[in-house]
Amino acid sequence: MTTQSVRTGRIVLDVEIPARKPWSAIIRKGQTLRITDTHGQQAVDTLFYRADDYQERYSGQDTLRAQGSAYVGLGTQIMSNEGRVMLRVTADSCGLHDTSAGACSCESNTVRFGHQTRYQHACRENFVIEAAKYGMSKRDIVPNLNFFMNVPIDPAGNFTVVDGVSKPGDAIELVAEMDVLCLISNCPQINNPCNGFFPTPVQVTIFDVAIFEPEA
């Protein structure tokens, strides 16, 4: 008989982030963050900061260098700008997560999609709104993770956002290696395929320290 591990951790927080909206919470060391793409094809722009010192924050460059990979996936160590591990990816049913394309903004929308998009809400604005709750400003918004966003990179280093491959119910789980502040913009982009041109809600769940038990 095959034995497999089953996680039984107390749920600390379980919330739905509406389409287009920001969200934030503290994740304590040892807790697990699960992000679930409930409808499929929804990009989830995410930033991490050390909870007691926001000057230490997520670094895409350090993360990719540490992994030797252009993408985030199972086993990835999420690194800070101080070279420390912030979180580890412990489960991933999608397999495609970007950290190169950054967050949409009113300015980038205008350049890429035309002046008529200038006043559409964007991820950068979501991040600024949420960061302000913690005394941070636009200066504190750094290049971010894009969970579930499909961004192929060609041999010349060019990349573009294409149709997402995440299915309804796909999820990624990360265990915190330090106390972290998590900021999320549930991406409002409607001009490229990152959200299937139709933003939808996502589910965020925080579990207490995981306990692994054998399943009979």
C-alpha positions in Angstrom: 0.0 0.0 0.0 1.3 3.4 -0.9 1.6 5.9 1.9 1.4 9.7 1.2 1.7 12.7 3.4 -1.3 14.8 4.2 -1.0 18.3 5.7 -3.3 19.1 8.6 -2.6 22.7 9.7 -5.0 25.1 11.4 -6.4 27.7 9.0 -5.4 31.1 10.3 -7.0 33.1 7.4 -9.1 32.2 4.4 -10.2 35.0 2.2 -11.4 35.7 -1.3 -9.7 38.6 -3.1 -12.2 40.1 -5.5 -11.3 40.7 -9.1 -9.0 43.7 -9.6 -8.5 44.4 -5.8 -5.5 44.6 -3.5 -4.9 42.6 -0.3 -2.2 42.2 2.4 -1.4 40.2 5.5 1.5 39.1 7.7 2.6 35.5 7.3 4.5 34.2 10.3 7.6 32.0 10.1 6.6 28.4 9.5 3.1 29.3 8.2 2.0 28.3 4.7 0.5 30.7 2.2 -1.7 29.1 -0.4 -2.9 31.1 -3.4 -5.7 29.4 -5.4 -6.7 30.5 -8.9 -10.3 29.7 -8.4 -11.5 30.4 -12.0 -8.3 29.9 -13.9 -6.1 32.2 -16.1 -5.9 34.9 -13.4 -2.5 36.7 -12.8 -1.8 37.3 -9.1 0.9 40.1 -8.7 2.7 39.6 -5.4 5.3 41.3 -3.2 7.0 40.2 0.0 8.6 42.4 2.7 10.4 41.4 5.9 7.7 42.0 8.5 9.9 44.0 10.9 12.0 45.8 8.4 10.4 46.7 5.0 13.7 47.7 3.6 14.4 44.0 3.2 12.1 42.9 0.5 11.6 40.5 -2.4 14.3 40.4 -5.1 13.6 38.9 -8.4 17.2 39.1 -9.4 18.5 37.2 -6.3 15.6 34.7 -6.6 16.4 33.8 -10.2 20.1 33.7 -9.6 19.7 31.4 -6.7 17.5 29.0 -8.7 19.4 29.2 -12.0 16.0 29.4 -13.6 13.9 32.1 -15.3 10.7 31.0 -13.6 9.4 30.3 -10.1 8.1 26.9 -9.3 8.2 23.9 -7.0 11.3 24.1 -4.8 12.0 27.8 -5.6 13.5 29.8 -2.7 12.0 33.3 -2.7 15.0 35.5 -1.9 15.3 39.0 -0.4 17.6 41.8 -1.5 19.7 40.9 1.5 20.3 37.4 0.1 18.1 35.6 2.6 15.4 33.1 2.0 12.0 34.6 2.7 9.7 31.7 1.6 10.0 28.3 -0.2 7.6 27.0 -2.8 6.4 23.6 -1.4 3.5 22.8 -3.7 2.5 24.0 -7.2 -0.1 22.5 -9.5 0.3 25.1 -12.3 4.0 25.2 -13.0 4.3 28.6 -14.7 5.0 31.7 -12.6 6.7 34.8 -13.9 9.0 37.3 -12.1 10.3 39.2 -15.2 7.4 41.1 -16.7 6.6 43.2 -13.6 3.3 44.9 -12.8 1.0 46.8 -15.1 0.7 50.5 -14.5 -1.3 53.4 -16.0 1.9 54.5 -17.7 2.8 51.1 -19.2 -0.8 50.6 -20.3 -0.7 53.9 -22.2 2.6 52.9 -23.9 1.5 49.4 -24.8 -2.2 49.7 -25.4 -3.0 53.3 -26.3 -3.8 56.6 -24.6 -7.4 55.5 -24.0 -6.2 53.0 -21.3 -4.4 55.8 -19.3 -7.0 55.9 -16.5 -7.7 52.2 -16.2 -6.8 50.8 -12.8 -3.6 48.9 -12.6 -1.5 46.7 -10.3 1.0 49.4 -9.5 -1.8 51.5 -8.1 -3.1 48.6 -6.1 0.3 48.1 -4.6 0.7 51.7 -3.7 -2.8 51.7 -2.0 -2.0 48.6 0.0 1.6 49.6 0.9 0.4 53.0 2.2 -1.4 51.1 5.1 2.1 50.2 6.3 3.7 53.6 5.9 5.3 52.8 2.6 5.1 54.7 -0.7 5.6 54.3 -4.4 9.3 54.2 -3.8 8.9 51.0 -2.0 7.2 49.1 -4.9 9.9 46.9 -6.4 9.7 44.4 -9.3 7.2 41.7 -8.3 6.2 38.1 -8.7 3.3 37.2 -11.1 1.8 33.9 -9.9 0.0 32.0 -12.7 1.2 34.4 -15.4 2.6 32.8 -18.6 5.6 34.8 -20.0 7.7 32.7 -22.4 11.3 34.0 -22.9 12.9 33.3 -26.3 16.6 32.6 -26.8 17.3 36.3 -27.5 15.9 37.2 -24.1 12.6 38.7 -25.5 9.4 37.9 -23.7 5.7 38.6 -24.0 2.6 37.8 -22.0 0.5 35.1 -23.5 -2.5 33.0 -22.6 -2.3 31.7 -19.1 -2.3 27.9 -18.5 -3.7 27.8 -15.0 -6.9 25.9 -14.6 -9.7 26.5 -12.1 -8.5 25.3 -8.7 -4.8 25.5 -9.5 -2.7 26.6 -6.5 0.7 27.4 -5.2 1.9 27.0 -1.6 4.8 28.8 0.0 6.2 28.2 3.5 7.6 31.4 5.2 11.2 31.2 6.4 10.8 34.5 8.3 7.9 36.7 9.2 6.8 38.4 6.0 4.3 41.0 4.9 2.6 39.8 1.7 1.1 42.4 -0.7 -1.2 41.1 -3.5 -2.7 42.9 -6.5 -5.3 40.6 -8.0 -4.5 41.9 -11.5 -7.1 44.2 -13.1 -5.4 44.0 -16.6 -7.9 43.6 -19.4 -5.7 44.5 -22.4 -3.5 41.4 -22.6 -4.2 37.6 -22.1 -2.8 37.4 -18.5 -6.3 37.3 -17.1 -8.0 35.8 -20.1 -9.2 39.4 -20.7 -11.6 38.9 -17.8 -10.3 39.4 -14.2 -11.7 37.0 -11.6 -11.4 36.4 -7.8 -8.7 34.3 -6.2 -8.6 32.6 -2.8 -5.8 33.1 -0.3 -5.4 30.8 2.7 -2.8 31.0 5.5 -2.2 27.8 7.5 -0.4 27.5 10.8 2.7 25.4 11.1 2.1 22.3 8.9 1.8 18.9 10.5 2.5 15.9 8.3 0.6 12.7 9.0 0.7 9.4 7.2 -2.5 8.5 5.4 -3.6 4.9 6.0 
